[in-house]
């Protein structure tokens, strides 16, 4: 009985030794074959943001050739350190991610994902750069310019940014992300100026007015209030009636009157109608109810003289109705008519085509 058990154990051990030896032999043969095999070909694919390819195939090939110290095609596959090559590609400021692998036909596949610029920033010192959704600074490219919202007046620090600058950069990224996702505001926003208090002031494409957005919080709600104001007020009165539109406070829009110009008034109205039609086509247009209330005095700010202002309450018929009040001030200041605003662009950028 004991002899049978011993024989069985010997057979089992022998079988496992044979299996293990076979696996080692196959592995050694595979390693020898891999050392002798060479890269037969390569493919490079680049995924760019909105079709903007700031890195082309030549750039990637140059980096790979530097990493492999020679031509890619024809080199032994054992000489490729894929992990190090991926890290080398990702050192390029425009490359967010890189993946490399060989297929069963000994072809090297290189997949590159570009960083997506969401905003272009002009600093108070005159420098300019892009940022992506992760707030990473990206230098300008000589190959092409990204069609993204423009922000001017960002603090120019010689050394590292402060905590306040980082918070402001986050507000810029969030605001730019909202604009980029909305075709209406992509067409209407010319640029956003950042004042010394870190507040946003939007310069529109259509209309001779400035929109005060305040800080970068609740930016979607502020633009929603502005859109309701455009739809129900300015589409009827004209986009030049107010020189300042303030939407930074919840539940109200403050309009400071200015001179309404008659220059190109027909084309201006056509542009307004086109913008609103675009909004209807993308179902951004909301149904609003407008009711008029009694005139109330509007408390004056630092530069505004109070008048008997007309308060307009606009209730959005959405899931969370929010009364929106319009207060009008001006046009006189200190008993004198204000001068028409002559605005020079702070950033030289081509306007987006409508």
Secondary structure by P-SEA (a helix, b strand, c coil): caaaaaaaaaaaaaaaaaaaaaaaaaaaaaaaaaaacccccbbbbbbcccccccccaaaaaaaaaaaaccccccccccccaaaaaaaaaaccccccccccccccccbbbbbbbbbbbcbbbbccccccccccccccccccccccccccbbbcccccccccccaaaaaaaaaaaaaaaaaaacaaaaacccbbbbccccbbbbbbccccbbbbbccccaaaaaaaaaaaaaaccccccccccccbbbcccccbbbbbbccccccaaaaaaaaaaaaaaaaaaaccbbbbbbbbccccccccccccccccbbbbbbbccccbbbbbbbbbbccccccccccccccccccccccccc
